[in-house]
Amino acid sequence: MAKFLLVAFATAAVISITLGAEWSYNVGAPDGPENWKKICKTGRKQSPIDIMAKTTEYDSSLGSFTLTNYTHASPQNFTSFNNKHTLKVSLPSDYYKVSGGNLPGTFTTVQFHLHWGSNNTQGAEHGMDGIFYPAEIHFVSFNEKYPNISESLSHWDGLAVLGVFLKVGDFNSHYDKFLMESMVPKEPGMNKTIPSFPLDPLLPADKAKYFRYDGSLTTPTCNEAVTWTVFNEAVEISQAQMDMLRGLKMDASNKIVNNYRPVLPLNDRTVKSSFVPTEVAADGVALKTSKVILLPILLGVLFKL
């Protein structure tokens, strides 16, 4: 119990720092994204980015994940919190863990939160070939080699974040575990204790296809301590569930919407993929776009000649 309280306190401390009142998502405002300070402005490994699938590098070492206890409901409840910037759900410490997938260690999942737009054409932080989904959910884990999440922020391998795109479609009973009317803390600063539930159903069914790059927190203090995994497959939630997010209040007169950081330059980083991305030609045939696949085909043609 003492360990749980210690990690919970450390997590709350980090959130109070990274989600403080000295910044906003308002582009063009004095405290907006372009005016975030220190490494937010000067860093060269900042997140989010626009993932250009055709230019990613296939990496065979990006295998399957080990998601410990993700198919189980924790013995302890979750806490849902409206921190005026997002909806965050805090998880019991040292229960849910992520490893494999060529991650640099085993990571303890401590929370997930969401980013969403004012309409269905924007909201996700990461882009996909210039297209943006209406929302994105982030599962935040810190490397268990470090004593707490605060310490992990000082190290390049400190955090692992799983990013999942959300799109509007069918009602999702798994997401309703925390988006149900009675469980959503609509007022700023409000928190609610909610029954625990498995995390795995919140992730895509196809977890084998994903993108990987080195990046940062997407809120101040923008620490470049994150190994990012962004899944290729989006998860559907209903329009009503999306509207539930848009109903959260930032203050007495404003709702929380467009709570995403604009994409940043890739600079000299490489985005890797666990699969060979494809594109669909006009005749409906899937075309392989990876150099890893194209090179053997071209060599085969040359030898036949």
WOFENSUL-V225083 format. One line per field, one symbol per residue. ss: DSSP state (~ for helix, > for strand, _ for the rest). phi: phi as a letter, one per 30 degrees, with the letter a starting at -180 (. if undefined). Layout:
ss->???
phi->???
This chain:
ss->_~~~~~~~~~~~~~~~~~______________~~~___~~~~_______>>_~~~_>>______>>>>_________>>>>>____>>>>______>>>>______>>>>>>>>>>__________>>__>___>>>>>>>>>_____~~~~______>>>>>>>>>>_______~~~~_~~~_______>>>>_____~~~_______>>>>>>__________>>>>>>___>>>_~~~~~~~~__>_____>________________>>____>>>_____>>>__~~~~~~~~~~~~~~_
phi->.dddddddddddddddddcdccbbcddjdecdedcdchdeccdcbdbdbcdcedcdcdbdddddcccdidccdddcdcbcbccicacccdcedicdbbaihhddkcbcdcabbbbacdbdcakdddcbhicbddabccccbcdddcdadddddcbdcdbbbccbdcbdadecdddddbcdedccddddidbbdbddaddeddcddccdcacbacabdcbechedbcccbcddddcdbdddddddddddcdadcbcdbhcbdddcddhcdcccbdbcebbcdddiddcdcdddddddddddddddd
